Amino acid sequence: MPVSNLAAKRMLKEAGAKRVSDDALTEFAETVNRYAYKIAAKAIRLASHAKRKTVNKEDIELAK
């Protein structure tokens, strides 16, 4: 499930932003999604290399 603009706004607000433009929300959400998908793809490759179909916590940690 991709990060929505609403979730991105919540993250930025929790990080201390007082106001966030719509362009910034879109860019932040796209950046978070790209990063997350890269980690997911690497974790899947690690699980596959270990001859597993299940991605484990360790795969995610190694993929970061």
C-alpha positions as a Python dict, from the first residue, in 0.01 Angstrom:
ca = {
    (1, 'M'): (0, 0, 0),
    (2, 'P'): (167, 322, -109),
    (3, 'V'): (203, 615, 127),
    (4, 'S'): (-77, 863, 62),
    (5, 'N'): (-45, 1240, 72),
    (6, 'L'): (-244, 1236, 396),
    (7, 'A'): (3, 994, 556),
    (8, 'A'): (293, 1202, 422),
    (9, 'K'): (140, 1515, 575),
    (10, 'R'): (100, 1338, 909),
    (11, 'M'): (466, 1227, 903),
    (12, 'L'): (591, 1577, 819),
    (13, 'K'): (372, 1732, 1090),
    (14, 'E'): (497, 1478, 1348),
    (15, 'A'): (852, 1567, 1242),
    (16, 'G'): (779, 1930, 1329),
    (17, 'A'): (654, 2098, 1010),
    (18, 'K'): (401, 2370, 1082),
    (19, 'R'): (276, 2396, 724),
    (20, 'V'): (337, 2180, 416),
    (21, 'S'): (263, 2270, 55),
    (22, 'D'): (75, 2031, -174),
    (23, 'D'): (382, 2001, -399),
    (24, 'A'): (596, 1908, -99),
    (25, 'L'): (344, 1643, 9),
    (26, 'T'): (341, 1484, -334),
    (27, 'E'): (720, 1485, -363),
    (28, 'F'): (768, 1346, -11),
    (29, 'A'): (511, 1068, -66),
    (30, 'E'): (673, 970, -398),
    (31, 'T'): (1019, 966, -239),
    (32, 'V'): (903, 750, 53),
    (33, 'N'): (730, 511, -186),
    (34, 'R'): (1037, 478, -411),
    (35, 'Y'): (1258, 408, -110),
    (36, 'A'): (1013, 154, 34),
    (37, 'Y'): (982, -31, -296),
    (38, 'K'): (1362, -50, -330),
    (39, 'I'): (1387, -204, 17),
    (40, 'A'): (1103, -446, -62),
    (41, 'A'): (1264, -558, -388),
    (42, 'K'): (1600, -615, -219),
    (43, 'A'): (1437, -806, 68),
    (44, 'I'): (1256, -1030, -181),
    (45, 'R'): (1586, -1102, -358),
    (46, 'L'): (1748, -1189, -24),
    (47, 'A'): (1466, -1429, 65),
    (48, 'S'): (1482, -1585, -280),
    (49, 'H'): (1859, -1628, -253),
    (50, 'A'): (1802, -1812, 76),
    (51, 'K'): (1553, -2035, -112),
    (52, 'R'): (1257, -1901, 84),
    (53, 'K'): (926, -1765, -38),
    (54, 'T'): (863, -1580, 287),
    (55, 'V'): (1030, -1245, 349),
    (56, 'N'): (1151, -1230, 709),
    (57, 'K'): (1231, -939, 938),
    (58, 'E'): (1601, -1009, 884),
    (59, 'D'): (1559, -967, 508),
    (60, 'I'): (1411, -621, 562),
    (61, 'E'): (1689, -528, 805),
    (62, 'L'): (1957, -640, 560),
    (63, 'A'): (1787, -460, 272),
    (64, 'K'): (1800, -120, 447),
}
